[in-house]
Amino acid sequence: MSLKDQITADMKAAMRAHEAARLSTIRLLMAAIKQKEVDERIVADDAAIQQIIAKLIKQRRDSVEQYRAGGRDDLADKEAFEIEVLSAYLPKQMSDEEIAAVVDEVLKENGLSGMAAMGKAIGLIKPKVAGKADMGKVSALVKAKLAQ
């Protein structure tokens, strides 16, 4: 079953169970997928859908920080719930140790060192961790390793 079919099935299940918050989040995701399909005149595959989900999660995380800083815990909790619902559609995330192992391997194999190699390192690492790791974390780790 494709990811899009799974999302549609989950939307129907949320409707039947009268889960308003979950249904709202899934509809938001379906709208984002449809928007990408219309804008780019494509049929979104699983990889494209995972990118959309990752983008939505990143937006929600930023919102949670802003709401907590502003003392709006009710809105922050709503965003956190949406992150939880959206995360269910992504593959299992890599642990910090797994990310570090990939970074070390790429840097060692290609003999990369110094901050000038940052772009090349990220370019080589990204395909290996795409959808399975937060690129912000990966970037920070590569920066730290190259600064040594």
C-alpha positions as CSV (number, residue, x, y, z in Angstrom):
1,M,0.0,0.0,0.0
2,S,1.4,3.4,-1.0
3,L,1.8,6.1,1.6
4,K,-0.9,8.2,0.0
5,D,-3.4,5.2,0.2
6,Q,-2.4,4.7,3.9
7,I,-3.1,8.4,4.6
8,T,-6.5,8.3,2.9
9,A,-7.4,5.1,4.8
10,D,-6.4,6.8,8.1
11,M,-8.5,9.8,7.2
12,K,-11.5,7.6,6.7
13,A,-10.9,5.8,10.0
14,A,-10.6,9.2,11.8
15,M,-13.9,10.3,10.3
16,R,-15.6,7.1,11.5
17,A,-14.1,7.4,15.0
18,H,-15.0,11.1,15.2
19,E,-11.4,12.0,16.0
20,A,-11.6,15.7,15.1
21,A,-8.0,16.7,15.9
22,R,-6.5,13.7,14.0
23,L,-8.8,14.2,11.1
24,S,-7.9,17.9,10.9
25,T,-4.2,17.1,10.8
26,I,-4.6,14.4,8.1
27,R,-6.7,16.8,6.0
28,L,-4.0,19.4,6.4
29,L,-1.5,16.8,5.1
30,M,-3.7,15.8,2.2
31,A,-4.1,19.4,1.2
32,A,-0.3,19.9,1.2
33,I,0.1,16.8,-1.0
34,K,-2.6,18.0,-3.4
35,Q,-1.0,21.5,-3.5
36,K,2.4,20.0,-4.5
37,E,0.7,17.8,-7.1
38,V,-1.1,20.7,-8.7
39,D,1.8,23.2,-8.5
40,E,4.3,20.8,-10.1
41,R,1.8,18.8,-12.2
42,I,3.0,15.5,-10.8
43,V,1.6,12.5,-8.9
44,A,3.3,12.6,-5.6
45,D,5.2,9.4,-4.8
46,D,6.2,8.1,-1.4
47,A,9.5,10.1,-1.4
48,A,7.8,13.4,-2.3
49,I,5.1,12.8,0.4
50,Q,7.8,12.1,3.0
51,Q,9.5,15.4,2.1
52,I,6.1,17.2,2.5
53,I,5.6,15.5,5.9
54,A,9.2,16.5,7.0
55,K,8.5,20.1,6.0
56,L,5.2,20.2,7.9
57,I,6.8,18.7,11.0
58,K,9.6,21.2,10.9
59,Q,7.0,24.0,10.7
60,R,5.2,22.5,13.7
61,R,8.4,22.3,15.7
62,D,9.1,26.0,15.1
63,S,5.6,26.8,16.1
64,V,5.8,24.8,19.3
65,E,8.9,26.8,20.3
66,Q,7.2,30.1,19.5
67,Y,4.0,29.2,21.4
68,R,6.0,28.0,24.5
69,A,8.0,31.2,24.5
70,G,4.8,33.2,24.2
71,G,3.1,31.3,27.1
72,R,0.5,29.7,24.8
73,D,0.8,26.1,26.0
74,D,-2.6,25.2,24.7
75,L,-1.5,26.0,21.1
76,A,1.9,24.4,21.6
77,D,0.1,21.2,22.7
78,K,-2.0,21.2,19.6
79,E,1.1,21.6,17.4
80,A,2.8,18.8,19.3
81,F,-0.1,16.5,18.7
82,E,0.1,17.3,15.0
83,I,3.8,16.4,15.0
84,E,2.9,13.1,16.6
85,V,0.2,12.3,14.0
86,L,2.5,13.3,11.0
87,S,5.5,11.4,12.4
88,A,3.6,8.2,12.1
89,Y,4.0,8.4,8.3
90,L,7.7,8.8,8.3
91,P,10.2,5.9,8.4
92,K,11.8,5.2,11.8
93,Q,14.2,8.0,12.6
94,M,17.9,7.4,13.0
95,S,19.5,7.7,16.4
96,D,22.2,10.3,17.1
97,E,24.8,7.4,17.1
98,E,23.6,6.2,13.7
99,I,23.8,9.7,12.3
100,A,27.3,10.1,13.7
101,A,28.4,6.8,12.2
102,V,27.2,7.9,8.7
103,V,28.9,11.3,9.0
104,D,32.2,9.7,10.2
105,E,32.1,7.1,7.4
106,V,31.5,9.8,4.6
107,L,34.1,12.1,6.0
108,K,36.7,9.3,6.2
109,E,35.9,7.7,2.9
110,N,36.2,11.0,1.0
111,G,39.0,12.5,3.0
112,L,37.0,15.6,3.9
113,S,38.3,18.1,6.4
114,G,38.0,21.8,7.1
115,M,34.9,24.0,6.9
116,A,35.4,24.4,3.1
117,A,34.2,20.8,2.7
118,M,30.9,21.4,4.5
119,G,28.8,21.6,1.3
120,K,30.4,18.6,-0.3
121,A,30.0,16.6,2.9
122,I,26.3,17.5,3.3
123,G,25.7,16.6,-0.4
124,L,27.2,13.1,0.1
125,I,25.4,12.5,3.4
126,K,21.9,13.7,2.5
127,P,21.0,10.8,0.2
128,K,22.0,8.3,2.9
129,V,19.8,9.9,5.7
130,A,17.0,11.5,3.7
131,G,13.7,11.1,5.5
132,K,15.4,9.2,8.3
133,A,17.1,12.1,10.1
134,D,16.6,15.8,10.8
135,M,19.0,17.6,8.4
136,G,19.4,20.3,11.0
137,K,21.0,17.8,13.4
138,V,23.1,16.3,10.6
139,S,24.3,19.7,9.5
140,A,25.3,20.7,13.1
141,L,27.1,17.4,13.6
142,V,29.0,17.7,10.3
143,K,30.0,21.3,11.2
144,A,31.3,20.1,14.6
145,K,33.3,17.3,13.1
146,L,34.8,19.5,10.4
147,A,35.7,22.2,12.9
148,Q,37.9,19.8,14.9
